[in-house]
Amino acid sequence: MQPFEVIPAIDLRGGYAVRLLQGDYAQETRYHDDPIALAQHWAQRGAPRLHLVDLDGARAGYPVQLESIRRVIGAVDIPVQVGGGVRSEDAVRALLDAGAERVILGTLAVDQPDAAEAIFRKYGAQVALALDVKSGRAATAGWLSVSDTPYLEFAQEMARRGAARIIFTQVERDGTLQGVAFEPLMELLRAVDVPVIASGGVRDEGDLTALRALAQTTALEGVIVGKALYEGTLGDNCWQMPR
């Protein structure tokens, strides 16, 4: 069994590290002026990998912060997964060439499932599906739109089409520190047979304890944490198992 990973998130917008509330671009908090220094901070404290999101790219529909992403990846010696604006194979290739260990696509899978399937089949574990869920349905275009497809049905279809991993974000919980909503996560874990990484709402060590317990009996392999780290409700050694 793979060790359960607690993965710090760095969201890039305009060259800064920020967090949005529930994906709302109008509700932004800037946490650090230097994403490279922030990435090194988490890496030096033992984070197993980084979750890097190009928020400008998510809105524009193509990678905008590519050079910043390249510099961040080059500054740390842990794997980095990258998402935001991945709407083509060219974008996947550009991010892999920039050093990403894993590229995350979401909108493309909703809008062009055949194109997403071709990428899943070609790149395997180098590409993950972003399953961003709002009101029970897949959210797209930087969470600015919501599809008509129920999220479990969409997840099962993408797993059949070759998605090797799902990163499941509960949009209504993201950036709220309200705690993880476990029932939608458990429904997803029951519905698909691929590894899942959870995201959205993590508040404190209690959430991590419950997620680690869930990972013992399911395909849950990790969780992405953001605001809880930046607001201090989680310590910056939270990726270590409690002794």
Secondary structure, DSSP 8 states (H G I E B T S, - for coil): ----EEEEEEEEETTEEEEEETTEEEEEEEEES-HHHHHHHHHHTT-S-EEEEEHHHHHHTS-S-HHHHHHHHHH-SS-EEEESS--SHHHHHHHHHTT-SEEEE-HHHHH-HHHHHHHHHHHGGGEEEEEEEETTEEEETTTTEEEEEEHHHHHHHHHHTT---EEEEEGGGTTS-S---HHHHHHHHHH--S-EEEES---SHHHHHHHHHHHTTSSEEEEEE-HHHHTTSS-TTTTS---
